[in-house]
Amino acid sequence: MTDSFISWNMTDSQNTAATSQNTQGLCTDAEIDKLKKYRNYWWKTGNYHPKAKWEEASVKSTNLGILSSGSMSTKSRGSGKEADASYIPVVKPQVNNGGSDGSNQPWPNLVVEVAYSETEANIKNKVENYWLATGRAHDAIVIKLKPIDSATAPSCMTAWHYCTNVRTAAGALNPTMYEFGTVDRQGNLINPQLGQNVIYIQLNCLYHEVPANFVIPPLPNPIPIDLFHARFAIEHCIV
């Protein structure tokens, strides 16, 4: 397993490089300089400037104090599973028992599961009864792609966002569903646009159970995840 850590403070040179990488498709130096100015506003304040055109960026990253553990292996009571992606604050303390390693390692706060050949029922059961069991992950994102021939990109794409704070009156998990492909679950043509299917992750969920003296970075709250970009990546086989 390869872990990657991004610390919060970012140098001006890193900042400029990231902005330059995301503006390669622009026509003029003046346009690039203008975007650098507006995108620097996000790095400095955690707020979006309406003229920053982040939707045209190929990557937007900042230093979150979050450890991305990829397909992190976990085990509990004789069973074990790996999420396709998992995220945990680096300062989240160890637990006395029942940790993600079967001992004292804390569980990730956010897990992502992607299913292609696996059924919707199986992937949702895994998330609801394993990852989001009491004392484990706080949020989960499930993406289900309808299988299609290998030469064609999937067109039916469905996502669910689970938050353990969001439940039915009876106390059951109550995920929000998004259809973000070009065909819905009934086979009808759809064409969701930018900003139409956005998952919002609350900072107090992403940084759940961090020490009281930890200062959460000045990020947008909630953090938006636009599935329009996920669809673009899937359609163009970006991995």
Buried (B, 14 or more C-beta within 10 A) or exposed (E): EEEEEBEBEBEEEEBBEBBEEBBEEBEEEEEBEBBBEBBBBBBEEBEBBEEBBBEEBEEBEBBBBBBBBBEBBBEBEEEEBBBBBBBBBBBBEEBEEBBBBBEEBBBBBBBBBBBEEBEBEEBBEBBBEBBBBEEBBBBBBBBBBBEEEEEEBBBBBBBBBBBBEEEEEEEEBEBEEBBBBBBBBEEEEBEBEEEBBBBBBBBEBBBBBBEEEEEBBEBBEBBEBBBBBBBEEBBEEEE
